[in-house]
Amino acid sequence: MLVFPMMTSLDILGPFEVLARAPDCHAELVWKDRQPIKGDTGLVVTPDRGFSDAPQYDVIVVPGGPGQTPLMEDTEVIQFLRQQAAGAQLVTSVCTGSLLLAAAGLLAGRKATSHWLSIDQLGLFGVEIVPERVVVDGDRITGAGVTSGLDFAFRVLAELRGAEAAKALQLMLEYDPAPPFESGHPRVAEPALVEQVRLKAREMIGQRREVSQRVAGKLAG
């Protein structure tokens, strides 16, 4: 599981909680080095491995968040993802982690999803956009925004260990969502609220789009 500065911590913590408990699974946090990393809300995690001593993993999980944007042009990160993807059983992401996979050329021609504020940017990379909570396309599995990481993780677990193992762990963790408000996605939220959130995120999304366009142009060239 990739971690990086200014990631959205829940993108990786939800899947970690599920997959680290799965039968015959061992989850590790990986970054360039093993120095503590602070997420976008201040939560600090310590990587288990650096890139240089990471083995070939069976599953790669890439989170999103504000810190994802500059990594799209980080040669070391892109190369690590490409190397791991070449030998992995599953290459996966949560939230805008799919844009990082796309920047590495790992989603071209595939179906994928992302956070609703940035999902359109996947199209710049030749990705078939599917605005669903979890999208499976062969050995690529992508989750939508942040909290979808739990739905995503149980889907990954089902792929690895079967539906019965996933259902048993879902029960043990009491994953029985009942959101207090019908406002978790633009398709159900009030239009005024959607616009309010768009405006609040406009600068960050604009910066991400600039990077996405630049990286996609280089890949196409």
RAQUIGI-V438921 format. One record per residue. N is the residue number from 1. RES is the residue in one small letter. PSI is psi in degrees with one decimal (* if undefined). NEAR is the number of other ideal C-beta (glycine too) atoms within 10 Angstrom. Layout:
n=[N N]
res=[RES RES]
psi=[PSI PSI]
near=[NEAR NEAR]
This chain:
n=[1 2 3 4 5 6 7 8 9 10 11 12 13 14 15 16 17 18 19 20 21 22 23 24 25 26 27 28 29 30 31 32 33 34 35 36 37 38 39 40 41 42 43 44 45 46 47 48 49 50 51 52 53 54 55 56 57 58 59 60 61 62 63 64 65 66 67 68 69 70 71 72 73 74 75 76 77 78 79 80 81 82 83 84 85 86 87 88 89 90 91 92 93 94 95 96 97 98 99 100 101 102 103 104 105 106 107 108 109 110 111 112 113 114 115 116 117 118 119 120 121 122 123 124 125 126 127 128 129 130 131 132 133 134 135 136 137 138 139 140 141 142 143 144 145 146 147 148 149 150 151 152 153 154 155 156 157 158 159 160 161 162 163 164 165 166 167 168 169 170 171 172 173 174 175 176 177 178 179 180 181 182 183 184 185 186 187 188 189 190 191 192 193 194 195 196 197 198 199 200 201 202 203 204 205 206 207 208 209 210 211 212 213 214 215 216 217 218 219 220 221]
res=[m l v f p m m t s l d i l g p f e v l a r a p d c h a e l v w k d r q p i k g d t g l v v t p d r g f s d a p q y d v i v v p g g p g q t p l m e d t e v i q f l r q q a a g a q l v t s v c t g s l l l a a a g l l a g r k a t s h w l s i d q l g l f g v e i v p e r v v v d g d r i t g a g v t s g l d f a f r v l a e l r g a e a a k a l q l m l e y d p a p p f e s g h p r v a e p a l v e q v r l k a r e m i g q r r e v s q r v a g k l a g]
psi=[115.8 138.7 156.1 159.8 139.1 26.8 161.1 110.1 -38.6 -24.8 -36.2 -29.7 -36.4 -55.8 -36.9 -44.4 -38.5 -54.9 -28.0 -21.8 -5.9 151.9 129.4 36.0 146.6 123.0 139.7 145.3 133.1 137.8 -176.3 -36.9 -173.0 18.1 144.5 145.4 136.2 126.3 -178.0 -12.4 8.5 -6.2 133.9 130.8 155.5 120.6 147.4 -27.7 155.1 165.7 -38.8 -26.7 16.6 133.1 178.4 121.8 152.2 -32.2 134.4 131.8 123.4 119.9 177.8 -156.1 173.3 -35.0 -10.5 -34.1 -54.4 -23.9 -18.0 -19.8 17.3 106.5 -39.4 -43.6 -46.2 -42.8 -39.6 -44.9 -41.9 -42.7 -45.2 -41.9 -31.0 -27.0 3.3 151.6 -39.7 136.3 117.4 166.6 162.4 140.9 -137.3 8.3 -26.1 -30.9 -33.0 -41.2 -41.0 -39.3 -25.4 2.2 21.9 0.4 4.9 128.2 4.5 161.8 139.3 165.2 177.0 -176.3 141.3 -28.0 -20.4 0.1 -32.1 -25.6 -20.0 -30.7 -25.4 -22.5 15.7 26.5 139.3 111.9 126.9 105.5 59.2 167.0 -39.9 134.4 128.5 126.1 92.1 -122.2 15.0 125.5 125.3 143.1 154.0 -146.8 133.1 -82.4 -18.3 -12.2 -29.2 -48.0 -44.4 -46.8 -40.0 -32.1 -42.1 -44.0 -40.5 -37.6 -37.6 -41.6 1.7 157.7 -36.2 -40.4 -40.4 -41.8 -39.2 -42.3 -34.9 -40.4 -44.3 -37.4 -1.2 48.9 94.7 68.1 138.4 77.8 140.3 -19.4 147.7 71.5 20.0 -5.1 150.7 -26.3 -15.9 -19.8 156.9 138.1 -39.7 -37.2 -40.6 -46.2 -37.6 -44.7 -39.4 -45.1 -40.4 -34.4 3.1 -44.6 -46.2 -43.4 -37.2 -42.6 -40.5 -40.8 -41.1 -44.1 -43.5 -44.9 -41.5 -46.5 -43.0 -37.3 -40.4 -40.0 -41.9 -34.5 *]
near=[25 25 24 24 16 17 31 25 22 21 33 27 20 22 26 21 16 25 21 13 14 18 11 7 16 10 18 14 18 22 24 15 11 14 10 10 21 14 23 17 11 7 13 9 18 11 21 16 15 13 17 8 10 17 10 9 20 13 20 22 28 31 30 29 24 16 20 29 23 15 23 21 13 15 7 10 22 19 12 20 24 13 14 23 19 10 11 17 11 18 24 26 32 36 33 34 29 34 32 27 29 29 27 25 15 25 25 14 9 22 17 27 26 31 24 19 20 22 22 14 23 26 13 19 25 15 27 14 16 18 14 15 15 21 22 19 15 9 14 20 24 31 34 26 23 20 18 24 28 23 20 28 30 22 21 24 24 17 17 18 17 12 12 9 17 20 13 14 21 18 10 9 14 6 15 7 8 4 9 5 8 10 13 15 14 16 9 11 17 11 8 7 12 17 12 12 14 13 9 11 14 11 9 13 19 9 13 22 15 11 18 24 12 13 21 21 10 10 14 10 5]
